[in-house]
Amino acid sequence: MAKKQIGRREFLISGGVAVGALAVVGVGVKYLDISHTGKQLRQDFLRPPGAINEIEFMYGCIKCGLCVQICPVQAIKLAGAHEGLSYGTPYIDVREQACDFSCDAMQCVETCPSAVLNFIPFKEAGLAAVEKATAGVVNLRNSDINPFEVQKVAMKETVRMGKAHVIKDTCLAHQRKGFKGISRGKDFEGIYRAPDSKVAWATPLKDKEFDREICNLCVTECPIGEKAIVFEPRKRDGKMRPRVLEGCTGCGVCVMVCPTEKPSIVVEPVKS
């Protein structure tokens, strides 16, 4: 893998250091609260899965960085001091590194000690999905149902970080153009677990070459699939193009893999 994987021992050690520094961070937050009262919050930040509404998130986040440390693809970053009141809070730059759900467990949400990343909706969705899938099953051990697989799919599909929007003027599919090659070039360091991958972990995007008569990478590489985005013909002329659906989670994989110089699909954060 191109990016560092964090072991349990390293995570616990660094997590202890982070929590031990909370008093210092608290002083910093108080200073920012006083000196930046007239500055608007960063409503354009894409927060990690499960984030509560922005104002409560901003003041509830203790800036411990545990979500950053636990993310296996290092998608989560902490805002710098120049971001005013958002300083130290987690966000995701999906063009640089998307949240590809390859952790299979909402680790960032489960790890959050202040619950500004709220795990309850994911837990409820997972339990409901398992209950539905196993209804009427007498002997679960002898069935083909894997409760963990059912649960993790339901949890991923519950995420609503934002919603993708296609920029038709630059989208290759809308221009009836194909794509052949490495979508972001050999120097790009982003990783993800492609839907057609034969391994259980994320691998470098630069190691995968595409050859599409009409570009549809945003559709084929989506970790959610046809519930989030489809490639379908337009009614007026039958030409194929991507269409984002209500099941879009805002994970940003489509943005990361988009081969145009400026992404032809963007994620607008959820406003709550």
N, C-alpha and C positions, 0 to 999 in steps of 0.2 A: 504494500500500500504506500501511496505517496505521502500520506499525512500520518502523523504520530498517533498511535492508539494509546489510550490512557489506562493503565492497569488499576486494579482495585486498590492496591497498597498506595500507589502514587496519588490516586484520587483522594483517599482518606487523609493522607498527610497534608496535601495542599489545601484540602477543604478545611482542615483544622486551623491552618494558618489564616485562611480567609475569614473564618468566623471570629478568630481572635483579633482581627483588625477592625471589627465592626464599630467599635467606639470611635476610632479615628475617622472612619467613613461618616459616621453620624455627625461629627463636628463639621465635616466638609459639606454635607447636605444642608446643614443649618446655615452655613455661610452662603451657599448658592441660593437658598431660599430668600435670604435677605438682599443679596446683591443682584439678583436677576428676577426680581418680582415682576418687572415689566416685560420680560421676554416670553414669547409664546412657547408652548410645548412643541416638541417635534412630532406633530401628528402624522408625518410622512414616514416615520420609523415603522418597519415591519417587525413586530415583536414575535418572540417564540410562541409555539403552540400553547393554548390555554390562557393567554394573557387577559387579565381583566381590563376594564375600561381605562383609558390612558391616564387620567388624572390620579385615580386610585392606584394604578400600577406604579406611576412615577414616585408617589410618596410612600407606597408600601414596600417597594423593592429595597432590600437592605444591601444591595450591590456586593453580594458575597462572591459572585463569579462562579458558583458551583455549576450552574447550567452551562457555562462556557467550558468548564473542565470535563464535564461528563459527555458532551456531544462527540460522538465518534467521528464525525466528518468535519468538526471544528467550524460549523456554520454560524455559531453565535459569537458575537463580539460585544465588547463593552464600549459605550459612547465615551468620547474623550472630554476633557475639561472645557473645550470650546463649545460644547453642546449645552451649556448652561444647566438648567434644572434636570436635564436628561443625563447629566454626567454619571458615568458608572452603571447605567442601566443597560440591559442586554437588547440587542437588535440583530437582524439578519440582513446582510447585503446579498441578495439571491443571485445577482449577476456574477459575483465573485465565488460564492459557495452557497448552494441551495440546501434546504432541509429536505433530504431525500427519504426520510423515514426508515433508513437502513438499520436504525437501532432497534426497531420492532417493539419498543416498550415505552415510548414517551419518556425517556430517561430524564430529560431536562425538566419536565413537569413534575415527575415523581420526586426529583431531587430538591426542588424549590422549597426552602424552609419557611418562607413567608406566605406561601399560597397565592402570590400574585400571578403565578402560573397555576391555574386551577385544575386539579386533576379529577374533580368530581364528575364533570360531564363525560370524560373518557371512561372512567370506571363504570358509570351507569350504562353507557352505550355498549361497553364490552360485555357486561353481565347480561344485559337484555338480549344481545345477539347470541350469546351462548345458550341462554334459556330457550330462545326461539329455535335454535338449531338442534337442540337436544330434546325438544318436546316430543313425548311419545317413545323415546328411545329407552328400552328396558335395560340393556346392558351396554353401557357406553364404551367399555373396554373392547368389546367385540365389534364395534361399529367403525365406520370410516371417518367419523367426526373427530377432529382434533380441536378441542376447546381453545387452546392457545392461539391457533391459527385464526379461528373465528373471532376471538376477542381482539387480536391485534389489528385485523382488517377493519373491524368496526371502530376501533379507537382512531386509526388513521383517518378514516372517512368522516369522523366527527370534527376534525380540525378545521378552523376557519380563521386563519391568519390574515387572509385577504382574498382577492379574486383577480384572476388574470384578465387582461384586455389585449386583443390583437390590434396592432397598428397596421391597418390595411395598406397604407401608402408605401411601406417598406417591406411588408411580408412577402417572402418569395412565393409562397403558395398563391397569394392573391394576384401576383404578377405572372403566374403560370410558369415559374422557374423552378428548376430542380437544384439539388445540392450534391456534390461529390467531394469527399475528403474529410479532414478533421475539423469539426465545427468551430472550435475556438483556437486552433493552432497548437503547435507542439510546446509552446511556452506556458500554456494555461495549466494551472495547478489544481483546478476543481476536481472533486471526485464524486461519484454517485453509484448506486447499485441499479444498473439498467434492468428494465423489466425482463429482458431476454438473457440476463446474466446467469451463468451456471455456478456462480459462487454466492455465498451468503453475506458478503461484505462489499463495501464500496470500492470501486477501482477508478483510476484516472480517466477522465473524459478524453484526454489526449491519446489514449491507447485504442480508441474506437474510431473506425472510419465508416462513413456513411456513403451510400450511393442511391439517391432517390430521384426518380424522374420528375416528381413534383415534391418539393420540400414539405415534410410533415413531421419533423423531429419533435416539435412541441407536443404532438399527439402520441407518437410511438414511445417516447421516453418518459411519459408521465407515470409516476408511481401509483396513481389512483386509477387511471384508465378511463374507460368510456363514461364513467359517472361524472368525470371532471371536464373532459374535453374530447371532442370527436372530429373526424375528418369526413366531411359530407358534402354532397353537391348543393350548389345554390339553386333555388327554385327557378330563378329567371333564366339561367343559362346552363345549368348542370355542371358548372365548373367546381372542382373540389377545393374546399378551403376549411381551415380549423374553426370550430365554434366552441367557445367556453360555456360550460353548463353550471348549474347551481351547485353541483357537487365539488367544484373547484375548492381546494383547501388553501391556496395561496402559498404552497410550498416553494415555488419558484424554480423547480427543475426545468420547466419550459423556457424560462428566461436564461438560465445558465447555459443551456445547450443551443439556444438560437444562434445561427451562424452569421447573421448580419452584423455589421460593425457596431451599430447601436441596436440593441435588442428590439425585434419587431413584435415582441409581446412583453408586457410589463405587469407587475402585480401591484394593485392598489390596496393598501392596508385597510383592514376592517376599522371603521369608525364607530365607536360605541361610547 
